Amino acid sequence: MGRFTSIEELRKACSDLPARDPEAEKQARDREGMLTKPPGSLGRLEELAVWLAGWQGRVKPKLDRVEVFVFAGSHGVTARGVSAFPAEVTAQMVGNFEAGGAAINQLAKQVGASLTVIPLHVDRPTADFTVAPAMDEEALLEAVNAGYDAVKDRPDLIVLGEMGIGNTTVAAALSTALLGGAGADWVGRGTGVDDDGLRRKASAVDDAVTCHGDALKDPIEALRRVGGRELAAMFGATLAARHQRVPVLLDGFVCTAAALPLASLDPDGLAHAWAAHVSAEAGHRRLLDAMQLKPLLDLGMRLGEASGACLAVNILRGAIACHNGMATFAEAGVSDG
């Protein structure tokens, strides 16, 4: 067993969340006000630079070490016909990642990030959560620990993503459990299911809510009962990043849903995380709105794999290039009015 040996330990860790560095954040904000531009004229780039500074504890943040983590898991609920692709595609795509042939391999290379792919028993699906908990306590903790332990030595930024046939249904179930509504409110076409497939997804989510009842009101129990190994691992990585004061970029619907339990446990639980983009998956925009996360990009993407989040690294690089490299009014000899 890894970092957490019980649900109680995990729950305690979720209530012990370090804050950003207030002095670094203040100095970074002051610096933004002295740069040769009208105040606020770089819009959200200014906000991003200050956010990075606060969590990195540097007035001038850096992105020398950006790490992308893609977690992969398999889901028993695929037996309900909720995906346009067979379950074995998860393992096949892990092989594609490892061979360098996926979109995320190209995007990580393009932004100068390292890529780590972590398969989580892809040959052993979770239980079908419409009739039983997806994971027992041991399996949940193993997956959370895999994500938590992946974040080492305080990188400058981590980027999170996933692979798992059926996991948009899982994300919809977790969203329904913690935010309410019916399955039809949260499911989307995922890998491209037809109308019948969409109805099967909604039915699977509704059946899961009926099966597990009030137990789903607890965020960690909801993650165990209707989550999946890759979602639990992304939850663990997000928690580890917070404990190390590392900023995080969240990818699409599944990744955002994986972070939802931490936000549900603490209103400030995701202060160190930013939504990189809003995907084309139907429930993602609704989920972001409910979590009060404003995405950086809207490109109609729905691939997963941390692909949208990786693209957003370029925006962060632009933000810190301006923040760190621009002259102040005094340095440039320009009147600030």
N, C-alpha and C positions, 0 to 999 in steps of 0.2 A: 504494500500500500504506500501511497505517496504522501503528499503534504497533509491531506485531510483524512482522518481515519474514522470520522463519524459525521452525521448530518449536523450534530450540535456544534462541532468544531467549524464546519463550513458556515453555519448560520452566524456564529460569533464573528468570523472573519468578514462577513458581509456587513456587519455593524461597526467595524473598525476600519474606517476609510479615511486615509490621509487627505489633507486639503492641498491645494496648489500653493506655491510660494508667493505670498502677497507682495513682498518687496520687489521681487523680480518682475511680477506682473505690473506693479505700479511704475517702476522705472521704464519698462517697455512701453507702457501707455504714454508716459511723459515723453519718451523719445519720439513716438508717433506724432505727437503734437508739435515737435520741433523740426520735423523733416520738411524739405522744400516742396510743399504741396498744400493746397487748401485743406483744412481739417476735415477728415472723413471722406476725402475725395477718392481714396482707394477702396472705399466700401468695406466689404467683408474681408478683404485681404488684411486690413489693419486689425480687425478682430481676430483673425487667425494667427497673426504674428504675436499678438498679446497672449492669446490662449496657449500657444506653444511655449512662450517665454515663462508663463506662470507654472506650467507643469514640468518643464525641463529645469526650472530654476536658473535660467540664463536670460539676461537682458537682451542678448542677441542669440536667439535660438539657432540650432543647426539640425541638419538632416543628413549627417554623415553615415549614420547606421540606421537604415530603414529595414525592418524585417516583416515579411509577408508570411502568414501562417494559413494554410488551407487544411482543414480537418475533414475527414471523410468517414461516413457511417452508413449503415444499412438499416432499413426499416421494415418491420413486419406488416405494417399497414399497407404496403404495396400489394399484398394479396387481395386487397379490396378493389383493385383495378383503378388506382388513383393516379397513375402515371402513364404517359404515352410510351415510355421506355421500360424495358425489363430491368429487374433489380440488379442483374449481373453487370450492368453498365457502370455501376459505381466502382467496382474493382477494375474494370477495363480503363476507366478514366484515370484512376490512380496510376496505373501503368503509363498512361499517356503523359501525365504530369511528370512522372519520374524520368520519362524519355525526352522531356523538353518539348513536346508537341502540342501543348494546349495554349489557349489564349493567355492564360495567366503567366505562363513562362515568358512569353514575348513582352507582356506589359511590365512584369517585374524587372526584366532586363532593361527595358526602356527607361524606367525611372531610377535605375541604379539601386534596386532593392534585392536583398537576398530572399530566396523562396524556400520554405520548408513545408513539405507535405506530410501530414501525419494521419495514416489510416488507422481507424479504431475498430478492429474486428469486423472488417467489411464482409467477411465470410460468415458472420454470425449476426443475423438481423435482430433488432430489438423485438420484443413481443408486440403483437397486434394490439394497439392501445384501445381499440374499441371493445375489447373483452377482458383485458388485463393491463396492469402497469407496464409501460414500455421497458422499464429497467427496475431491478431491485436496488437496494441501497448500495451494495458493493459495486455494481456496474455503474451507477451514477457517480460515485466517488472516484472510481477509476478514470472515467472520462473527464470529470472536472480536474482531477490531478494532472491528466495528460496535457490539458490546456494551460493550467497554472504553471506547471514545471517547464513548459516550452519557453516562457518569457524569462530570460536570464540576463543578468549583468546590465540591466537598465539600458536598452536601446533608445535611440532618439524618438522613434515612432514605431508602433506596430500596426499592421494592416491585417484585418481578419476576413476570412472567407471559408467556403465549405463546398463539399460535393456529397450528394446523397440522393439517389433516386427516391422520390416520395417525400422529400423533406419540405416542400412547400405546403403539403397537407399537415405535416407536423407543426410548422410555423403557424399555420392557421389555427390549429387546435390549441397551441399555447397562447396565442393572442385571444382566442375566444375565452379560454379559461381565466385569463387575468384581466381582460378588459370587457368581457361580456359580449352580447349579441349571439347570433346563430352562425352555423358553419357557412351559410351562403353569404354572410357579410364579409367573410375573411378569405375564402378560397379564390384562387385564380386559375388560369390555364397552365401554369407551371411549364412543363416541357412541351406543352401543346395539346392537351387533352381536348376532345370534342365535348359537345353539350352533355352527352351521357356521362362522360368522365368527370365533368364539372359537378354534376349531380351526385356522383359517387363520392367525390371529395367532400362535398358539403354534408352528405349523409354520414360519412366516416367521422367527421368532426362532431356532429350532433350526437352520434352514438357514443363517442368518447366522453363527452360532457355528461351524458346520462349515466354511463358506466361508473364514472369516478365521483360525480356529485360534488359535495361541499369540500372534499379533499383538495380540489383544484384551486380553492381560494388561497392556499398557501403557496407562494411563488416557487420555493424549492421543491415542494411536493408536486406541484404542477409540472416542473421541469422533469422530475423523475417519471411521472405517470404518463404524460403525453409528449415528452420531448424525445430526444435521440442523442446518441453518443456525440455526434459532431456539434450539436447545439450545446450540450453540457460542456464540451471542451472549449468552445468559444466563450461561454459564460466564465469558465475557469481562467482563460487567458485575459478576459476583460477585468476580472477581479485581481489577477496578478499584476496587471499593468497599473491598476489603481494603487495597489500597495507599494509599487515601485515608483509611482508618480510618472508614469510613461503615458504620453498621449496616444489615443487610439483612433483609427479610422474604421468605421463599420461599413460593411458592404450592403447587400440588398435585404430582401424581406426575411430570409432565413437568419441571416446574421443579426439583424436588428431584433428579431423575435428572441434570439438566444440571449441578448442583453437585457430584454424586458424584465426578467426576474430581479435583476440587480436594481433596476429603476423602480420596480414595485416595492422592494424592500427599503429603499432609501430615496427620497425625492431628488437628492443630489448625487445619486449613485453613478450617474453617467456624465458628471461634469468634466471628466477627462476624455470623453469620447465625442466624436463628431460624425454625423451621418454624411458619408461621402457622396451618395447619390440617391435618387428615388428611382426605383426600378419600374418596369412595366407590369410587374405582378400586381394584381388588383388590390391586394390588401396592404401593400407597402406604404403608400401615401397616407392611408388611414392610420396605420401604426405609427408612422413618424409624427403625424399630427397629435395623436394621443400621448406620445412621449415627449412632445414639444421639442422635436429635433428638426432643424431646418437643413435640408440637404444642399450640398454644394453644386451637384450636377443633376441634370434631367436629360438623359440621352436615350431613353426608351430601351435600356438594356435589361436583360433578365437572365443572364448566363450564370450568375453566381461566381464561384472560384476566386472571389476578391477582385474581380476584373474592374468593376466600377470604382471600387475604393482605390485600386492601384492608379487609375487615371487621375484621381483627385490628389495624389501625391504631387503631381505637377503644379497644382494650384498652390499647395503649401510651399513648394520651392519658390514659386513666384512671390509669395507673401514675404518670406524671409529674405529673399534677394533684395526686395525694396526696403524692408525694415532695416536690414543690416548694412546695405550698401549706399543708400541715399545719403546725401549731405544734409546737415542741418542748415537752417537759415544762417546761423552765425558762421559756419564753416564755408558756405558758398558766398557769403557777402551779399545775400539777397534780403531785401527788406520784408519782414513778415507782417507789415501793416501797422 
